[in-house]
Amino acid sequence: MAKRKAAEEHVNHERWLITYADLITLLMVFFVVMYSMSKVDANKFQAMADALSISLGGGSAQINIAQHPQGPSFVEEGGAEKSQEQTNLENLKAKLDAYAQDNAINTQLVADIEERGLVISIQETLLFESGSDVLNTQAHAILSQISTVLATMPNYIRVEGHTDNMPISSGRFPSNWELSVMRASNVIHILNTEGVGVERLSAVGYSEFRPLYANNSPEGRARNRRVDLVILRSAYNPVEPGAQSD
């Protein structure tokens, strides 16, 4: 009985080795993961981060990777390239503002810097007759001036056609959808003719469904009839179809 009781009371004092072994295994896994992260391609990671942020509606990702002798490290926000791009957009806006002011069209040609880039909004009256997609003589002169500065920039440019909510009466277009797309396409042809690379251009028609103002007055409808030239920030490059990543 005494021997059985002694055996039952025996305590295994080596159980700590199991916990120690588990800890060592976890540490090994941790250092393997950290080593893998140290070898990540900085450009590809930044492109992935930007694309994910944009897809989630957050604009340009604020994670930057700074090159380090031992691999990239996650450090400061912003960066020299983004700062230079912002400066370029601001300079372009200043030139367009001055051009519009000098030609007394500053209420019809308006440039604004937004999260997605620089938006150059041109009202219908500067480009087309009502219900038409044919560019007038004035439109050629205006788009030619704009092209001289756009041609030097590497950014993608999205040309967006917009209308008001009044049903179109032209027999050529079944609806405002077709009119908005054709207007954007015809603007693209002029930009390309004036030196903007066609591979950087895309046309979008939004019809009446992206208004800037209420369509319940003649003034509001007039402002909604426009073509927007959107100079996209480079952070949007990864989500452009067919875009080549660096």
Secondary structure, 3 states (H helix, E strand, C coil): CHHHHHHHCCCCCCCHHHHHHHHHHHHHHHHHHHHHHHCCCHHHHHHHHHHHHHHCCCCCCCCCEECCCCCCEECCCCCHHHHHHHHHHHHHHHHHHHHHHHCCCCCCEEEEEECCEEEEEEEHHHCECCCCCCECHHHHHHHHHHHHHHCCCCCCEEEEEECCCCCCCCCCCCCHHHHHHHHHHHHHHHHHHCCCCHHHEEEEECCCCCCCCCCCCHHHHHHHCEEEEEEECHHHHHHCCCCCCC
